[in-house]
Amino acid sequence: MAAGIFTTANIWKSFFAGGCDIISTLAPLWYANYDSSGQLNSDPSFADFISFGGWQGASLKQTAGEVHVTNLCGNSGWHAFIDIDANYPAPV
């Protein structure tokens, strides 16, 4: 699988104010959808997708949280937040 962009519609709009649609032609989208209380929507359906940033659909959807990995590759200065439980592939 090729590299993609992971974002939400709100985050994308806060950085690009609805512009920068060219990126959608270069990379697939992996999105998350949060409810009004800030909880991740765990429904694996893509029915909640709303077009933004030029994307008309998504390749992946995050349906669960993340895991924090410390001491990545044995280096105490490296860490990562890894998103888990993505629904793949999106319906066509």
KETIKE-696920 format. One record per residue: x, y, z of N, C-alpha, C in turn; residue number from 0; residue in three letters. Coordinates in Angstrom, 3 decimals, always signed. Layout:
% KETIKE-696920
((X, Y, Z), (X, Y, Z), (X, Y, Z), NUM, "ALA")
...
END
This chain:
% KETIKE-696920
((+0.832, -1.170, +0.000), (+0.000, +0.000, +0.000), (+0.887, +1.246, +0.000), 0, "MET")
((+0.504, +2.224, -0.781), (+1.251, +3.479, -0.857), (+1.009, +4.320, +0.392), 1, "ALA")
((+1.918, +5.236, +0.641), (+1.739, +6.167, +1.756), (+0.508, +7.023, +1.502), 2, "ALA")
((-0.112, +7.457, +2.577), (-1.310, +8.275, +2.452), (-1.300, +9.411, +3.462), 3, "GLY")
((-2.405, +10.112, +3.526), (-2.593, +11.229, +4.451), (-3.595, +10.802, +5.516), 4, "ILE")
((-3.235, +10.989, +6.794), (-4.156, +10.716, +7.889), (-4.571, +12.044, +8.497), 5, "PHE")
((-5.863, +12.345, +8.459), (-6.380, +13.595, +9.004), (-7.878, +13.476, +9.213), 6, "THR")
((-8.447, +14.506, +9.789), (-9.899, +14.647, +9.880), (-10.275, +15.875, +9.064), 7, "THR")
((-11.548, +15.991, +8.737), (-12.003, +17.158, +7.975), (-11.712, +18.445, +8.738), 8, "ALA")
((-11.959, +18.465, +10.038), (-11.741, +19.679, +10.824), (-10.270, +20.063, +10.894), 9, "ASN")
((-9.402, +19.093, +11.094), (-7.968, +19.388, +11.135), (-7.503, +19.912, +9.781), 10, "ILE")
((-7.919, +19.261, +8.713), (-7.520, +19.692, +7.370), (-7.939, +21.137, +7.123), 11, "TRP")
((-9.180, +21.449, +7.456), (-9.693, +22.798, +7.220), (-8.975, +23.832, +8.082), 12, "LYS")
((-8.556, +23.448, +9.281), (-7.853, +24.405, +10.135), (-6.466, +24.748, +9.574), 13, "SER")
((-5.847, +23.830, +8.860), (-4.533, +24.095, +8.265), (-4.632, +24.741, +6.890), 14, "PHE")
((-5.599, +24.295, +6.084), (-5.640, +24.714, +4.688), (-6.869, +25.538, +4.314), 15, "PHE")
((-7.764, +25.791, +5.273), (-8.950, +26.638, +5.050), (-9.736, +26.229, +3.805), 16, "ALA")
((-9.825, +24.917, +3.589), (-10.595, +24.429, +2.450), (-9.828, +24.371, +1.148), 17, "GLY")
((-8.573, +24.825, +1.125), (-7.784, +24.802, -0.100), (-6.869, +23.595, -0.154), 18, "GLY")
((-5.881, +23.662, -1.003), (-4.859, +22.621, -1.155), (-5.440, +21.291, -1.624), 19, "CYS")
((-6.393, +21.346, -2.535), (-7.028, +20.119, -3.028), (-6.091, +19.259, -3.866), 20, "ASP")
((-4.970, +19.799, -4.316), (-4.038, +19.057, -5.167), (-3.502, +17.819, -4.455), 21, "ILE")
((-3.374, +17.875, -3.146), (-2.822, +16.727, -2.410), (-3.697, +15.491, -2.590), 22, "ILE")
((-4.997, +15.679, -2.731), (-5.893, +14.527, -2.901), (-5.589, +13.742, -4.166), 23, "SER")
((-4.942, +14.365, -5.136), (-4.576, +13.653, -6.366), (-3.254, +12.897, -6.205), 24, "THR")
((-2.526, +13.186, -5.126), (-1.210, +12.596, -4.922), (-1.186, +11.473, -3.894), 25, "LEU")
((-2.135, +11.482, -2.952), (-2.099, +10.505, -1.867), (-3.515, +10.134, -1.432), 26, "ALA")
((-3.727, +8.853, -1.108), (-5.039, +8.438, -0.605), (-5.257, +8.956, +0.816), 27, "PRO")
((-6.503, +8.965, +1.242), (-6.886, +9.488, +2.545), (-7.199, +8.368, +3.527), 28, "LEU")
((-6.730, +8.533, +4.757), (-7.104, +7.705, +5.891), (-7.671, +8.692, +6.899), 29, "TRP")
((-8.932, +8.537, +7.261), (-9.551, +9.544, +8.112), (-10.085, +8.960, +9.408), 30, "TYR")
((-10.338, +9.862, +10.328), (-11.005, +9.526, +11.584), (-12.186, +10.473, +11.725), 31, "ALA")
((-13.224, +10.024, +12.415), (-14.387, +10.871, +12.639), (-14.688, +10.874, +14.135), 32, "ASN")
((-14.676, +12.057, +14.715), (-14.921, +12.206, +16.150), (-16.294, +12.825, +16.375), 33, "TYR")
((-16.992, +12.378, +17.434), (-18.290, +12.967, +17.734), (-18.114, +14.279, +18.503), 34, "ASP")
((-19.218, +14.906, +18.868), (-19.153, +16.224, +19.506), (-18.461, +16.207, +20.867), 35, "SER")
((-18.378, +15.024, +21.496), (-17.687, +14.932, +22.788), (-16.213, +14.577, +22.633), 36, "SER")
((-15.744, +14.450, +21.390), (-14.342, +14.144, +21.140), (-14.015, +12.664, +21.118), 37, "GLY")
((-15.034, +11.813, +21.120), (-14.818, +10.369, +21.077), (-14.729, +9.893, +19.633), 38, "GLN")
((-13.823, +8.965, +19.387), (-13.652, +8.400, +18.055), (-14.863, +7.557, +17.686), 39, "LEU")
((-15.409, +7.769, +16.502), (-16.539, +6.986, +16.010), (-16.030, +5.596, +15.663), 40, "ASN")
((-16.520, +4.577, +16.365), (-16.025, +3.217, +16.162), (-16.794, +2.446, +15.096), 41, "SER")
((-17.759, +3.073, +14.448), (-18.520, +2.420, +13.385), (-17.606, +2.214, +12.182), 42, "ASP")
((-17.392, +0.971, +11.753), (-16.476, +0.728, +10.628), (-17.025, +1.176, +9.268), 43, "PRO")
((-18.284, +1.575, +9.222), (-18.893, +2.025, +7.982), (-18.259, +3.335, +7.522), 44, "SER")
((-18.223, +3.545, +6.220), (-17.721, +4.793, +5.659), (-18.874, +5.783, +5.426), 45, "PHE")
((-20.056, +5.467, +5.951), (-21.238, +6.303, +5.733), (-21.092, +7.701, +6.329), 46, "ALA")
((-20.209, +7.873, +7.308), (-20.030, +9.184, +7.946), (-19.030, +10.070, +7.211), 47, "ASP")
((-18.467, +9.585, +6.106), (-17.463, +10.368, +5.386), (-18.107, +11.569, +4.710), 48, "PHE")
((-17.494, +12.724, +4.881), (-17.903, +13.957, +4.217), (-16.707, +14.431, +3.392), 49, "ILE")
((-16.926, +14.696, +2.123), (-15.840, +15.115, +1.228), (-15.149, +16.374, +1.737), 50, "SER")
((-13.826, +16.379, +1.652), (-13.031, +17.559, +2.005), (-11.672, +17.441, +1.346), 51, "PHE")
((-11.001, +18.563, +1.193), (-9.643, +18.582, +0.661), (-9.498, +17.985, -0.724), 52, "GLY")
((-10.592, +17.866, -1.457), (-10.556, +17.262, -2.784), (-10.837, +15.774, -2.788), 53, "GLY")
((-10.810, +15.122, -1.619), (-11.118, +13.695, -1.546), (-12.622, +13.481, -1.605), 54, "TRP")
((-13.027, +12.557, -2.443), (-14.443, +12.185, -2.546), (-14.736, +10.901, -1.787), 55, "GLN")
((-13.692, +10.257, -1.305), (-13.802, +9.025, -0.532), (-12.484, +8.773, +0.173), 56, "GLY")
((-12.441, +7.712, +0.962), (-11.241, +7.408, +1.731), (-10.802, +5.974, +1.493), 57, "ALA")
((-9.529, +5.709, +1.723), (-8.977, +4.358, +1.603), (-9.051, +3.611, +2.921), 58, "SER")
((-8.920, +4.335, +4.030), (-8.916, +3.737, +5.361), (-9.715, +4.602, +6.314), 59, "LEU")
((-10.221, +3.986, +7.378), (-10.903, +4.726, +8.440), (-10.426, +4.202, +9.782), 60, "LYS")
((-10.000, +5.112, +10.657), (-9.596, +4.718, +12.004), (-10.851, +4.535, +12.845), 61, "GLN")
((-10.980, +3.366, +13.478), (-12.159, +3.086, +14.294), (-11.820, +2.811, +15.749), 62, "THR")
((-10.560, +2.912, +16.103), (-10.144, +2.737, +17.499), (-9.023, +3.728, +17.768), 63, "ALA")
((-8.577, +3.784, +18.984), (-7.590, +4.776, +19.397), (-6.191, +4.502, +18.914), 64, "GLY")
((-5.241, +4.809, +19.770), (-3.836, +4.672, +19.413), (-3.084, +4.027, +20.564), 65, "GLU")
((-1.918, +3.546, +20.239), (-1.042, +2.990, +21.258), (+0.241, +3.826, +21.267), 66, "VAL")
((+0.739, +4.135, +22.445), (+1.967, +4.927, +22.569), (+3.133, +3.962, +22.731), 67, "HIS")
((+4.087, +4.043, +21.823), (+5.263, +3.177, +21.851), (+6.458, +4.030, +22.265), 68, "VAL")
((+7.056, +3.686, +23.404), (+8.237, +4.425, +23.862), (+9.495, +3.641, +23.522), 69, "THR")
((+10.618, +4.293, +23.583), (+11.917, +3.674, +23.301), (+11.915, +2.946, +21.963), 70, "ASN")
((+11.360, +3.586, +20.971), (+11.263, +3.011, +19.639), (+12.651, +2.687, +19.098), 71, "LEU")
((+12.829, +1.491, +18.603), (+14.101, +1.008, +18.058), (+15.226, +1.103, +19.091), 72, "CYS")
((+14.887, +0.980, +20.383), (+15.887, +0.999, +21.438), (+16.408, +2.378, +21.781), 73, "GLY")
((+15.824, +3.416, +21.208), (+16.286, +4.782, +21.434), (+15.294, +5.493, +22.347), 74, "ASN")
((+15.728, +5.914, +23.530), (+14.827, +6.539, +24.488), (+14.295, +7.883, +23.999), 75, "SER")
((+14.928, +8.475, +23.013), (+14.470, +9.750, +22.466), (+13.408, +9.603, +21.399), 76, "GLY")
((+13.169, +8.387, +20.941), (+12.197, +8.158, +19.882), (+10.941, +7.543, +20.465), 77, "TRP")
((+9.815, +8.032, +20.048), (+8.545, +7.428, +20.432), (+7.544, +7.662, +19.303), 78, "HIS")
((+6.440, +6.967, +19.388), (+5.426, +7.097, +18.347), (+4.048, +6.867, +18.932), 79, "ALA")
((+3.066, +7.500, +18.339), (+1.667, +7.203, +18.606), (+1.164, +6.476, +17.370), 80, "PHE")
((+0.817, +5.225, +17.509), (+0.418, +4.406, +16.366), (-1.085, +4.207, +16.403), 81, "ILE")
((-1.761, +4.656, +15.363), (-3.207, +4.492, +15.271), (-3.521, +3.034, +14.998), 82, "ASP")
((-4.574, +2.548, +15.636), (-4.910, +1.132, +15.523), (-6.316, +0.936, +14.979), 83, "ILE")
((-6.578, -0.274, +14.552), (-7.894, -0.738, +14.137), (-8.475, +0.078, +13.004), 84, "ASP")
((-7.800, +0.103, +11.891), (-8.316, +0.786, +10.719), (-9.129, -0.189, +9.895), 85, "ALA")
((-10.221, +0.294, +9.334), (-11.064, -0.501, +8.449), (-10.510, -0.361, +7.043), 86, "ASN")
((-10.153, -1.474, +6.396), (-9.561, -1.423, +5.066), (-10.069, -2.594, +4.243), 87, "TYR")
((-10.340, -2.455, +2.999), (-10.351, -1.219, +2.228), (-11.734, -0.562, +2.252), 88, "PRO")
((-11.794, +0.651, +1.798), (-13.062, +1.375, +1.706), (-13.893, +0.767, +0.591), 89, "ALA")
((-15.205, +0.813, +0.728), (-16.048, +0.334, -0.367), (-15.877, +1.232, -1.586), 90, "PRO")
((-16.000, +0.666, -2.763), (-15.829, +1.448, -3.998), (-17.177, +1.888, -4.511), 91, "VAL")
END
